[in-house]
Amino acid sequence: MNGESDMTLAFELEALKEVASPERVFEDARGWTEYIGVVSEKPTYVVTNFTRKNRIRQDFFSGPRGKAESLEGVKDQFETERYVYIGASEEDEQLADEVGWEYLAVEDAAEAADWVLATSVDDEDDDAEQVRDDWP
């Protein structure tokens, strides 16, 4: 990204699922953000299970609230110069605009931060399987 550390970064759960290694993404982002977390419309246990499985330590999560209320609450609770919401849909972009967050599509964030998207890994795996035609 651009090296600023006075930033709060929120991932929409579905956007985070699009990266190949969510744990590495969080580790990397901790180097240039102040606070980082996950928001979702899904029940709390879904987000908690995903973050535990991927060994993600987050500073905030949406809990039982919706994404809009969560983003507004995060902005009230954590004071930073920038608030960036990484999403995966037009609805996410619209939500960011409505609650006063900067929006960044997960593909654009991945490109800027050199994160690998899960689709890139899947494509490489598919190619590797197709090449192996010597299998009985």
N, C-alpha and C positions, 0 to 999 in steps of 0.2 A: 504494500500500500504506500502511503507517503511518509511513513516514519513518525507521524504524530502519535503521542501516547495519551493525550488528554481526550480520550474518546471512549464512549460506551458503545459496545458492539452487540447487537442482538441478531441471532440466527432464527429464522423460522425453521421449525423442525424438519419439514420436508426439504428445505434447501440444504440443511446440514446432512441429510441422508444422501444428497447428490455428490458429496465429496468422498473420495476413496478412503481417506483416513481422518474421521472427525477428531480423533484424539490429537493427531499431529497438527490439524488446523487450529485447534484451541491452544496447543502449546506455542505455535508460531504467533498467533494473534495476541497472546499474553505479552509478547515482547513489544507490542506497539499499541496496546489498548489499556485503559485503566480498569474497565469492567467488561465482562463478557457473559452472555447467557443465551438461553433458548426460550422461545415463546411458541405457543401452539394452541389451537382450539381443542386438541385432544386432551383426554383426562390426564391428570398429574402423573398417574402411574405409568402411562405410556412414555412420557418425557423422561421420567426417572429411570425406567428400565433401559431406555436407549442410552442415556448418559452413563449409567453404571456399566452397561455392557461395553461401551466404548471408552471407559475410564476418563470421562470428561468431568472436570471440576468447574462448575459454573458459579458465578457470583449472584445470579438471579434466575428465576424461571417463572413461567406464567401461572403455575398453580391452577386453581379451579376457575380462574378468570379467563375471559376471552383475550385475544391478541391486542385489541385496541386498549382495553383497560390495563393490560400488563405493560404495554409500551408507555402509556401515560404514567403509570405508577413507577416504573423504572426511571423515567425522566425526572419525576418528583423526588425520588430517593437518592439518585446518584447524580451529582453535579459535575459535568464535564463540558468542554467546549463543543464537542460534536456528539451526535447520536446517529449511528448508522445501523440500518436494518437490512440484513441480507435475506432476500426472499427468492421465491421461485415462480412467481405468477404475477399477472397483471393486478390481481386483487391485493397482493402484498405491496405492490408499488403504490396503489391507490391508498391503502391503509397507511403507509409511511407518510404520504402527503397529508392525509387527514390529521395525523397525530404529531406532525412537525418533526419527523425524522428524515434523514437522508436515506434514499433507497439505493441499493446496489444489488443487481441480479447476481445470483450465485456464480454464473458463468464468468461474469465480469470480475467479480471478487477473486475467483480462482485464477484467472489470467493475471490480474495485477499482483497477486501474492504468491504466484507459482505453486498453487495447490493443484493436486491431481483430482479430476472429477471421476466418479465411479464409472461413468460411461466410457471414459478413456481406457480404464483398466479392463472393463468387460470386453471392449473391442479388441484389445491386445490379446486377451485370453482366448477369444474366439478365433483369432488369426492363428495362434499357436496350436489350437486343436485341429484346425483345418490342414495345417502343414504336416501333421503327424499321420501319414497314411500307411505306415508300416505296421500298424497295430493289427493283431490277428482278428 
